[in-house]
């Protein structure tokens, strides 16, 4: 092997190759060595500060701060809004070199906030629509940032910490309120918020995250995280029971079963996963043919299992009124968040009907209906199309290279699908479910990792690294013998 001369172009190429090797090692979680960093001519060497990514994860910290701000938005107020607005921008600024590559595969997700903000052209309240449209852009950026994490398991661990923190605070400082249950009055736990359905949604999502964290910690042999996940899961289930939300129980049950089933399928070989997915899709098709109206099915189960009244706590009247509002502007809707505002006669009447004294924080308790009122059939179609594209992408990733984070994203999408007919989820800006949906869809849209190259492709690199070390030793010897 010929040793290259010091300072030659070949020596420079070897130096660059070695630097790439060290950077890749850092991405895998090892400690980076500052001694192998290149120094451009005319610039003094600066001693960098590296963080051991095996101990502390920036992705996990980002997820923890983001979801904590979203969950405590009613208590923190403006501070929480500043964090939710600034954190995605800061994250994208830190990863500005990868921003183009990240958005190149996920740009279709931006159609959702783009159309929401575009509705300012025909909305009934331009200022309100502009405000929430910009917030939708920031929420989409936050979800895309979660999907671009180098360590996806750290994102779920950070989210588990945030949800556990909020639910423990709810148990310690929360309250209950009287609700109508089958013609009688009962007590439901609402925690730190104003509604039992909101708390049940938070606890259900926290349960899925805690269950996934438990599986991850068992696979990684992390007993401390396993204990935290078990405690969080127990608190979640207890809160769901006290919140008395039938929809949350049904959605969580199906999603939890799907999560465990996907985790078991992930250990099968690729043909086994493909066969299981084909059988599942066929079963879903048969199920959809038998029950064309998923909302009616959920209503029926709620009546039978949880002794709910046929109107599902007044939802049928809300849907009746929503049909009239959709008929007024069927294609583009009334504008993003332009309906539920103080001063709108129709909204004031529905607040009075539901007994909402604060005149805020209400919806039509059906995701598709809510989208059609706000953005019409065009906007609802964009939301559904983007969601389906992300879902198919997740399935494709699961077939090619399954992982526990992928199992969670698929299970969470199933949870939202079951919850959507009786609750409005996944469309509100600065809301955890919207952020998680963007993250799930963005994870499905990211490029599949390349297949591992053969060993023959690594041989030239090994030779070049040996040549580099030989050249470096020759250079050191020459400098030692110089007068």
PATOR-421038 format. One record per residue (C-alpha): x, y, z negated; residue in one letter. Coordinates in steps of 0.02 Angstrom, whole numbers, plus 32768, in hexadecimal, padded with zeros to 4 digits. Each point is the difference from the previous one (the first is absolute). Layout:
REM residues N
XYZA/...
END
This chain:
REM residues 483
800080008000X/804780A98032X/800680837F77X/7FBE80AA803AX/8067809B7FE8X/7FD280767F75X/7F94808D803DX/7FD17FAB80A2X/7F4F7FFC8047X/7FF47F487FD7X/802D80247F4BX/7F7880857FFBX/7F7F7F868043X/802F7F827F7CX/7FEF80857F7AX/7F50802A803BX/7FD07F478005X/803C7FE77F4EX/7F9E80997FC5X/7F617FBA804EX/80237F5C7FA7X/800C805A7F59X/7F618066801DX/7FA17F61802BX/803D7FB27F5FX/7FBC80967FA1X/7F567FE88050X/80007F4D7FC4X/8014803D7F4CX/80BC7FF87FE3X/806B808E7FBDX/804D806C8087X/80BB801D7FFFX/803380B4801CX/80AF7FCA8035X/7FBF7FC880AAX/7FA780A2802EX/80428059809AX/804880AE7FF4X/7FEF80738095X/809A80638033X/800E80AA7FADX/7F8D7FD47F6FX/80347FD47F51X/7FC57F5D7FB4X/7F6F80147F89X/7FE47F7C7F7DX/7F4D7FC1801AX/7F8A7FCB7F76X/7FB37F56801EX/7F6E7FAF7FA5X/80007F477FDEX/7F617FCD805BX/7FFB7F5B7FA2X/7FD7805E7F60X/7F9E8098803AX/7F958010809CX/7FD580A6804EX/7F6D7FAB8057X/7FBA7FC57F5AX/801580AB7FB1X/7FAA80518095X/7F6B7F897FF0X/7FF380197F44X/800080BF8008X/7F8A80038095X/7F7A7F8E7FB6X/800F804D7F54X/7FD980AA804BX/7F6B7FBA8060X/7FB77FA37F6BX/801180927F85X/7FC28083807BX/7F6B80317F93X/806E80187F67X/809B804F8050X/7FA180708079X/807080738064X/80A07FA97FC9X/7FC27F5C8046X/7FD2805580A3X/80AD804D800FX/80517F567FE5X/7F907FAA8080X/80208089807FX/80BB80127FE4X/80367F4C7FE4X/7FD97FBF80B1X/80578096804CX/80987FE57F91X/80057F48802CX/7FF8802480BAX/808880847FEDX/80727F837FAAX/7FE37F83808CX/7FFD807F808CX/807D7F9C8067X/7F8A7F6B8001X/7F6280688013X/7FFE7FF180BCX/80137F437FFBX/7F7C7FF17F78X/7F7F8068805CX/80267FB080A9X/7FAA7F607FC9X/7F7B804E7F90X/7FC8809A8061X/7F537FB68020X/7FD880177F46X/800E80BC8016X/7F647FFE806DX/7F9A7FF57F60X/803D80A17FABX/800C805580ABX/7F477FE58024X/7FD180307F4EX/805C80A58012X/7FC0801880B2X/7F4E80017FBCX/802380B17FC3X/7FC9803380B0X/7F4B7FC97FE5X/7FF07FF27F44X/7F7E80587F96X/808780397F85X/80A580288056X/806180297F63X/7FCF7F607FA5X/80247F938098X/80AA8051801CX/80317FE47F4AX/7FCF7F497FFCX/80447FE280AFX/80AE80397FCAX/7FF47F947F65X/7FD47F6C8070X/80A2801D8060X/80637FFC7F5EX/7FA67F637FC7X/80297FAA80A5X/80B780347FECX/80017FB87F50X/7FBC7F58803BX/80787FF88093X/808E80237F88X/7FCD7F6C7F95X/80027F8E8098X/80B080398030X/804C7FCF7F58X/80A07F9C8007X/7FC57F947F6EX/7F447FE08011X/7FFB7F9C7F5EX/803E80997FA2X/7F6D80648044X/7F847F857FB4X/805E7FFF7F5BX/7FFC80BD7FF8X/7F4780008028X/7FE27F7C7F7AX/805380717F7FX/7F9580948035X/7F5B7FA27FF9X/802D7FAE7F5BX/802B80A97FB5X/7F5A804B8038X/7F947F6F7FC6X/80567FFA7F56X/7FDE80BA7FEEX/7F4B7FE18031X/7FEC7F797F7BX/804D80717F7CX/7FAA80A4802DX/7F6D7FD08070X/7F4780087FDFX/7F5E7FA9802EX/7F608044804AX/7F4B7FC7800DX/7FC87FB680A6X/7F5E7FB98044X/800C7F438014X/7F677FA68042X/7F87807D7FB3X/80597FFE7F58X/8089806E7FBAX/80AE7FB77FE5X/80AE803E7FD7X/808A7FFE8082X/80B6802D7FE3X/803C808F8070X/80AC801C7FB5X/805080A88025X/7F92801F8099X/7F4A8029801DX/7FBE7F5E804BX/80067F467FE0X/80167FD580B9X/809D806A800BX/804C7FAC7F67X/7FCE7F548041X/8052802780A7X/80A180347FA8X/7FFF7F657F91X/7FDC7F8C8093X/808E80498066X/80707FF67F68X/7FD17F497FECX/80377FD680B1X/80A3805F7FE8X/801F7FAD7F57X/7FDE7F528047X/807980208090X/808280437F86X/7FED7F627F99X/80207F938098X/8095806A8033X/804C7FFB7F51X/7FEC7F427FF8X/80557FED80A8X/808D80777FCDX/800D7FB77F50X/7FDE80A77FAAX/7FAA7FD47F5AX/7FEB80B57FC7X/7F9D802D809CX/7F9B7F607FEEX/7FCC802F7F4FX/7FD280B18037X/7F987FBC8090X/7FA27F877F8FX/7FD780897F82X/7FCA8076808CX/7F927F79804DX/7FAB7FDE7F59X/7FDC80BA7FE7X/7FBC800F80B1X/7F877F707FECX/7FC580427F57X/7FDE80AD8049X/7FA37FBA8097X/7F8E7F9F7F8BX/7FDC809C7F97X/7FE3806C809BX/7F717F8D8038X/8020801580BAX/7FB87F6F8066X/8051803980A2X/80AD80067FB2X/7FED7F507FB8X/7FCB7FB780A8X/808880598062X/80897FD77F84X/7FCE7F487FF7X/800C7FEA80BCX/80A38063800DX/80537FA37F71X/7FD57F57804DX/8043803E80A8X/80A1803F7FAEX/80247F587FAEX/7FD47FA280A0X/8074806F8067X/808C7FE97F82X/7FEE7F438012X/7FFA800C80BEX/809E806A8002X/80697F687FD0X/7FBE7F9A8094X/80607FF880A4X/7FCB8071808EX/7F8E7F818058X/7FA57FE07F5CX/7FE280BA7FE6X/7FBE801380B1X/7F897F6E7FE9X/7FBF80447F5BX/7FE380AB804CX/7FA17FB68094X/7F907F9E7F8AX/7FE4809B7F95X/7FD2806D8096X/7F887F7B803CX/7FB07FF87F54X/7FF080BD7FFDX/7FAB7FFB80A9X/7F817F817FC4X/7FE580647F62X/7FE580A08062X/7F837FAA8072X/7F9F7FBE7F6BX/800580A47FA0X/8000808F807CX/7FE180817F7AX/808C7FF27F80X/7FB2808C7F9CX/7F5D7F9E7FEFX/80627F697FC6X/805B80637F7AX/7F5B804C7FC8X/7FB17F547FF3X/80907FBC7F9AX/7FF880977F8FX/7F487FE67FE0X/80127F467FDBX/80A37FFB7F9CX/7FFC80A67FA4X/7F4680237FEFX/8009809D806BX/7F66805C803BX/7FD57FF180BAX/803680B48021X/80B07FE17FBAX/7FF380947F89X/7FB18076807EX/80737FD98093X/7F737FD78078X/7FB980B07FF2X/80AC804A8021X/80107F97809DX/7F5380358037X/802F80B77FF2X/80A77FDF8055X/7FA77FBB809AX/7FA780A78017X/80A5805F7FEEX/80577F8F807DX/7F728018807DX/801C80BD7FF8X/80B67FF4803CX/801F7F4C8036X/80A280118062X/807280767F9FX/7FA880107F59X/7FF380957F8BX/80BB80137FE7X/807F7FB07F8DX/7FC4801B7F4DX/7F8A8088803BX/7F637FAC7FBCX/80267FE67F47X/801A80B67FD3X/7FA580757F8BX/7F85806C805FX/7FCE7F7B807CX/7F447FE57FE5X/80017F47802DX/80947FDB7F8DX/7FB180627F71X/7F617F9A8010X/805F7F5A7FF9X/8065803B7F69X/7F5E802C7FA9X/7FB57F57802FX/80967FA27FB9X/800E806E7F66X/80AF8040802CX/8008809C7F95X/80B1802B8036X/7FC7800780B8X/809D7FAA8040X/80507F568011X/7F727FA68057X/7FED7F9B80A1X/7F877F918060X/80477F5F7FB4X/80247FB780ABX/80A4801F805AX/7FBC7FF680B1X/7F6A806D7FD7X/807080817FACX/807480078097X/7F718013807BX/7FB580907F9CX/80A5805A7FF9X/80537FD580A8X/7F777FAE8066X/800C7F618064X/80A2803A8054X/805A801B7F5BX/7FBE7F5E7FB5X/80397FA1809BX/80B080497FEFX/80087FCD7F49X/7FC67F4F8026X/80717FEB8098X/809C80377FA0X/7FD37F8C7F71X/7FE87F6B8074X/80A680238057X/805880027F58X/7FA77F617FC8X/80337FA0809CX/80B1803E7FE9X/80037FBE7F4EX/7FC47F56803CX/80897FFE8084X/8085802B7F7EX/7FBD7F7A7F8CX/800E7F7D8089X/80B180318030X/804D80297F56X/7F8B7FF07F6AX/802280527F59X/7FA280247F5FX/7FEE80BB8029X/7FAE7FCF80A4X/7F8A7F8D7FA0X/7FCF80947F93X/7FDE80758093X/7F927F7E8054X/7FA17FDC7F5FX/7FE780B97FDFX/7FB8801B80ADX/7F867F727FDCX/7FD380547F5CX/7FD880A2805BX/7F977FA68083X/7F947FAF7F7AX/7FF480A27F9CX/7FDB80738093X/7F457FD68017X/7FD3803A7F4FX/808980817FDCX/805880898061X/80B97FCF7FF9X/809B80238066X/7FD480A8804DX/801B80807F74X/80A480628005X/80747FFB7F6AX/7FAA7F607FC8X/805C7F5E7FD9X/7F937F8F806DX/801B806F8098X/80BB80007FE3X/80027F437FECX/7F9C7FE880A0X/8079806D8063X/80917F9E7FB3X/7FAF7F59802EX/7FDE803580B4X/80AD804D8011X/804F7F5F7FC0X/7FA67FA18088X/803B807B8085X/80B87FFE7FD5X/80737FA38076X/801E7F4A7FDDX/80B17FDA7FC4X/80717FB68083X/80277F497FF8X/80A47FD47FACX/808B7FF98082X/80647F638019X/80A77FE67FA8X/805D801880A4X/7FCB80B78003X/8056801E7F5AX/80A87FBA8037X/803C809C8061X/7FD1806E7F6DX/80667F947F89X/8097800C8074X/7FEE80BB800CX/7FF780127F43X/809E7F987FF0X/805380708080X/7FCA80977F9CX/804B7FBF7F5FX/80A37FD5805AX/800780AF804AX/7FE0804D7F56X/808B7F9B7FAEX/80788030808DX/7FD480B77FE7X/801B7FF37F44X/80AB7FAF801BX/803480888079X/7FCE808A7F87X/805F7FAA7F71X/80A17FF78067X/7FF680B4803BX/807E80787FADX/
END
